[in-house]
Amino acid sequence: MLWVAQIFSQFADRAVFVLFVAVLTVAQANNTRLADTGAAEMTSFLYVAFTIPAIVLSPIAGVYVDRWPQRTVMVITNLLRAAFVAAVAFPFVKGSVWSVFGLAFMSSVATQFFGPAEVASIPRLVKKQDLYAANSLFFTTMMVALGFGFAVGEPIISGVGFHKSPWVVAALFVISAMLLLFVGNNSPRGEKRNEIWWEELRTGMAYIVDNAMVFRAILKITVLFSTIITLNVIAVGLAQQVLRIQPHQFGYIVAAAGVGMGIGNFWVGHYGQNYKHNTLVYTGFSGLGLFMSCLGSLGFIQSHLWAGFNWHGAWMLVPLGLAMLTGACCACVAVPTSAQLQAVVPEALRGKVFGAQNTAMSAASTIPAVLAGALIDNLPGGVSTTLFIIGLPTMIVGLYHLVRCSRTHEEADLL
């Protein structure tokens, strides 16, 4: 029931972003002061509204969720998110950019408590020998929802209409809350904790700093997450500038990446253990940079080599295929790195370590997302130039470490 509830909440959470992008487009059209602001730049600001609570509240929420009944936290936060999304249907919100940003901020605040409560519930509901399978299932669902959740946003808007779509997305959160009522009681047991929250957080941070392997693993996941978030912003510019479709239809590009992540997760889960950990991870980074650069070349082909050409019809398979390969490469980094962290971090420190990791991921993704939006709307070449700026260094660094790993393995085999 927890997993099915996750499906509804994850899809709703992604659809919320598409809905807010559409609402921002309307609100921006009604605000003459924002007439010169590009769609990608507005999307960047929206990401900031979602990300600030993750940076500020995530470590605190992780500590307090362990002290509260997790089922209650999940149900209440889902209902709160439903209320914030439903508020978008009111006319005064649709005409105000700041109201949209405010609701995005409040929705993110609720999410910071829902996420840790959901993850903390898994060890309480699943036997120890099944934890790896359960976490792999949840991670795969999250990656697929990352793509398809964005993709369902546009059909909802088109199918039920712009004015009714907030109620449909809110209903997904309500369904998730109702399903969670069937989850067993997850009330924390034992003595009441009186330790100040920052002391618990400091313990987790000290463990990360003192353990080089854990620190590197968190760094890899943080860089990957930052790239994924930036790609979501880039997808808006790619849809508008290269594919020449509506900005809120960017979900189709992200959906293709989500399919690639799902396929990559399946492959890595079944065959990834046949490869050395670092080889698989740095191959993923190298491929990620390569296919991002290939996506960047589409705009230059369109503008310099094939004037008047559009990536429509059957040609749409080219950008979608490259997006799928990009997502598959992300899985080659995320799955083995996450599994490594779960295997080495002591159970008593997992909540603190992963809470700190979530804060690092959120903080590291904010600046690149904002810069990506500004670069897309202002650089010559727009989204294509931005993709090259991010993709080429990623590929070079990945190849460099891949060669180093290969030489290290060869020397170890000789010894």
N, C-alpha and C positions, 0 to 999 in steps of 0.2 A: 504493500500500500504506500510505503514511503517512496518507492521508486516511481510508481504511477503518478503520485502527487508531484514528484520532481518533474516529470514530463510536462504536466500542465503548467507548473510554475515557471519552468525554464522557457517554454514556448511563449508564455504570456510576457515574461520579462524581456524577451527579444522583440516581440511584437510591439511592446510599449515604445521602444526606441523608434521603430518605423512610424508609429502613430505620432510621436512627438515631432519627428522630422516633417511629416505632412502638416501638422498644426503650425509649426514654426514657419513653413513656407507661406501659409495663409496669413499668419500674424505679421510676417515680414512685409508682405505685399500691402498691408494696411498701415505700415509705419514708414513714412517717407524718410526718416532719419537712417533707416537700415536698408535703403534701396540699393546702396552701393556695396553691401556686404554679400559675399558669395555664399552659395549653398554649403560648400565644404567647410567654410570658416564658421558658419552658424552651427554646423554639425559638431565641429570641434568644441565650441562653447557648451553645447549640450552634453558632450562627453565629460567636460569639466564639472558640470552640475551633478552628473551621476558619480563622478570619481571622488570629489572632495569628501563626502561622508566616509568613503572606503578608506581614505588616508587617515582621517581624524578618528573615526569611531571603530574601525575594524579591530584594533588590538584591545580596546576597552570592551567591546561587545563580546569578543572571544572569551574574556575572563568571566564576565557576568553570566553568559549563557550557560556556563558550567554550573552556576549556582541556582539557576531557575529551571522549572520543568520545561524540557525542550519541546514537548508536544504543544503546550500552551503558547510558547513563544512562536512556534511555526504557524499555528492557527491564527493568532492575533496579527502577526506581521503580514500574512497573506490577505487578511481582511482589510488591513490598513492600505496595502498596495492597491487593492481593488477600489477602495474609496478614492485614492489619489488619482487613479486612472479615470474613474467615472467622472470626476470633477472636470476633466478636459471637455466633456460634452457641453458644459455651460458656456453661453455666448461670451461672457466677459473674459474667459480664459483664452478663447480662440482669437480674440483681438489684442491680446497682450503677450508680448514675448517674455516679459519678466514673470508672468504667471506660469507660463510653460516651464521656464527654468526652475521656478520655485517648487512646482509639483514634481519635477524630475528629481530635485534635491531631496524632497521628503520621501519619495518612493525609494530612493537609494538608501536613506537612513534606515528604513524598515528592512531592506535587503541585507544590510550589514548584520542584523540580528538573526535573520532567517537562515543565512548561509552557514554560519558556525553551528547553529542548532541542528540543522539537517545533517551535516557531516558528523557531529558528535553523537547523533542518534544511531549511526551505523554500527559502531562496536557494541552498543547496548542491545541491538536487535539481531545481530548476526554472530554466529559462532566464530571463534578465533581462526579456525582453519579455513573459513569462507571469506575472511576479510579482503583478501587480495582480489577474489572474483567479484565481490560486491563493489569495491572501489573502482575496479576496471569497468564494470557496467555503468556506474554513475558517471565516470569520466567520459566514456563513450557517448552516453546520453547527453551530457553537457556539450560536447563538441558538435554532435549532430544538431542539437537545438540551437547552437550558435549560428548555424547556417539556415536551417529550415525555420527557426523562430523568426528570423528577419524576413524570410520568404513568405510566410503566412500573413505578414502584416499588410502587404499590398493587396492580396486577394480579399482580405477582410474589409479594407477600405473600399475596394471596388465593388464587392458583393453586397454589403449592407449599407453602404453609403458613408460619407465622411462624418455625418452627424451621429450615426448610431454605432460606429466602430468602437468608441471608447467603452460602451456598455458590453460589447462582445468580449473585448480583452479583459475587462474587469471580471466578467463571468468566469474566465479561465482561472483567475486567482481564487475566486469563490469555490469553484469545483475542487481545486487543490486543497483548500482549507477543509472542505467537507471530507475529503478522502483521508486527511491526516487525523480526523477524529477516530478512525478505526485503528490507528497505530497504538501500540501498547504504551502504558504509562512510563514516561522517560524521566520521571522526577529524580533528581540527584539524591544519592544516599550518603549516609555518613555524617560526620560532624559539620556543623555550619562553619563556613570559611570566614575568618575575620581579617585575613591578610589583605593589606592594601593592594589594589589591582596592579599598580606600577611595580611592586616588588615581584609579583608573579611574572610580569612581562619582562623585567630585567633578567630573571633567571633564564628565560628562553633566549633572549638576545645574547647573553654570555655564552650559552651553549653553541649558538650559531657561530659566533666569532672564534671560539676556541677549536671548533671542528672544521678543518679546511675542506673536507669532502662535502659536508653539509652546506657550507658557505658557497662553494662552487656550484652545487646543484641548484640552490636557490637563485644564484645569479643567472644561471642558464634559463630557468623557468621564468624569471623576471624579464630577461631580454626577449624571450619568446612571446610572453604575454603582451609586452609593450609593442612588439611587431604586429601581433594579431589585432590589437586595438587600433593601431595606426592604419592597418589595412582596411578596417571597417570605415574609417574616415576617407581613405583613398578610394574605396569602392563608390562612394557618393560622387566624387569628382570623375572617376572612370566612367560611371553611368552617364553623367551629364556631358563631359567633354569629348570622350572617345566613342562610346556606344550610342550617344545622342538619344538617350531615353530620359524619362522623368527622374529627378534626384531620388524621390522616395522609392523608385524601383531598383535601387542598388541591392536590395535583398536577394535578387536572383544571382548576383555575383557571389555574395557571401554564402548563399545556399550551395553553390557549386563547391566552394572551399569547405563547407561543412560536410558535404558528401565525401570529399577527398579525405578529410579528417576521420570520418567514420570508417572508410575503407582502410586508411592507414592504421587506425587503432586496431582493427581486426587483424591485419597482417602482422603488425608488431607483436600483438598479444599471442599469436600462434607461432610465428617464426623468428621474432626478434631476438629470442634468447639464444639462437644459433650464432649470433654475431656479438663481437665484443662491444661493451657498453659505449665507450667513447667513440668507436668507429661509427656506430649507428647514429649517435647524437650529432657528431660533426658532419656526417653525410647529410643529415636532415638540414642542418644550417646551410651547408653548401647548396643543396637543392632549393632551399627557400630563397636564397639570394638570386640564384639563377632564374627561377621562374618568375620572381618579381621583376627582374630586369627584362625578361621576355614580355611580360605584361606591359612594361613601360615602352617597349619598342612598337606596340600596336598604334599608339598615337602618332609616332614619327612616320610609320609606314603610311598611315592615313593622310597625313598633312604634307609629306615631302616626296614619297615614292609613288603614291597612288591617289592622286588628287580626285576628290569627289567620291571616294570609296566609303562605304558604310559597313560596319560589322553587324549587318542584319541578316535575317533568314538563317540559312545553313552556316554562314560565316560566324554566327554567334557562338558556334561550338568551339571556335578557337580561343576566345577569352575565357569561356566557361571551362574548357579543358585545362588551360593554364592555371585557373583558379583552383581546380580540383587537385592538380599536382602540387600547388603551393600548400594546400591543406594537408595532403598526405605527408609532405615533408615536415610540417608542424607536428604531426603525430609521432614521427621518428624521433623528435626531440622530447616531447612532453611525456609520452608513456614510459620510456625507460628511466627518465630522470625522476618522475613521480614515484615509480616503483622503487627506485634506489633510496629515495628519502623515506618512504614508508618502512623499508626494511631496516634501516640503520638508526632512525630516531627512536629513542626509548618511549614507551607508551605514556609514561608520566609527563613527557615533554612535548608530545605531538600537538596538543592544542595551542600551546604557547609558540612553538616553532612555526606552525602553519598560520597562526594569526599574524606573526611577524612577517611571514612570507607574503601574505595577502596585502599587508600594508606596503611592503616594498614593491609589489606588482602594481598596485594602484598608483603609488607615487611616481614610479618610473614611467607609467603609461601616459601621465597627464601632459607633460611637456612635449613629447613626440606627437601626441594627437593634436595639440594646439598648433605646433609648428607645421605639421603636415597640412592642416587646413589652410594656414596662411601661405605656405609654399605653393599649394595647388592653385590658389586663386590669384597669385601674384607673380610667380616665376614664369619666364619664357618656356613654353612647352608644357606648363601646368602639371597635370597629373603624371605625364610621361617622364618629365624631368625628376619629379619627386620620387617615383618608383626607382629610377636609376640611382639617385642619391642614397636611397636606403638599401636597395638590392645589391649593388656592386660591392660595397664594403662588407656586407653580410656574407656574400659568396667568397670573397678573398680571405676573410678571417676564418671561415669554416674550412676552406681548403688548406689553409696554413696549419691549423690544428689537426686536420685529418692526416696530413703528411707526417706531422710530428708523432701522432699516435701510431701510424703504420711503422715508422722507424723504431719506436719504442717497443712495439710488439715483436718486430723482427729481432731486435737485440735480446729481448727476453727469451724468444724461442731458441736463439743460438746458445744462450747460457744454460 
